[in-house]
Amino acid sequence: MAEIVKIDPRSPDLPCLRRAAELLRQGEVIAIPTDTFYGLAANPFDLTAVEKVFSLKGRVKASPLLLLVDSVEMAAELSQDLPPLFFPLAERFWPGLLTIIVEASPKIPPPVTAHTGRIGLRLPAAAIPVMLVREAGFPVTGTSANLSGGPACSTAEEVQRCLGERLPLILDGGTSRLTKPSTVLSLRADSWEMLREGAVPPAEIAEALKNWP
């Protein structure tokens, strides 16, 4: 079973994060709390780790993986030809609960994008994932820590019951405060489409983009 390590979500313990980051560098997949539900964190540039994520979830590889970043600058490095729409959205909703899908940089391995050439990016408001990304030195996957199609996990104990036999570590940051996932928005050069309604209401998206097509 996975080891569960308690961590303060408001002031994460640096040695704990260093240990978690080292596991990621070794190609492991771990479970972490985010500002939505618990997620599976892995190094997206390690294809063995990416394969583990899909295997853990029983997920069809036609769906791209979400990446969590620590800054707008990191998001820009992971993408290409960012549309003008990206910047007002990032300014308004990041750090926060909006996942933005854009064209992926060629440096992103195709399996991470499910060979679509597009990638979902989010800068969380939660300290644990942001500090983990900084400690690791690379973005981490942020797909929900559950079986594909099953309910999302709001506690470390739920992750343990669902996936614990196949994970080395679960960071326990307490119970998730939210009951909705992130809102997912797909951006093209001059258009946008909401792919999933979530924690950011559609009205707020519309307000932020009211001066755009």
Beta strands, then each sheet from edge to edge (+ up, - down):
strand 1: 3-6
strand 2: 30-33
strand 3: 38-41
strand 4: 66-68
strand 5: 98-103
strand 6: 118-122
strand 7: 140-141
strand 8: 169-172
strand 9: 183-187
strand 10: 192-196
sheet 1: 1+ 8+
sheet 2: 2+ 3-
sheet 3: 7+ 4- 6- 5+ 9+ 10-
end
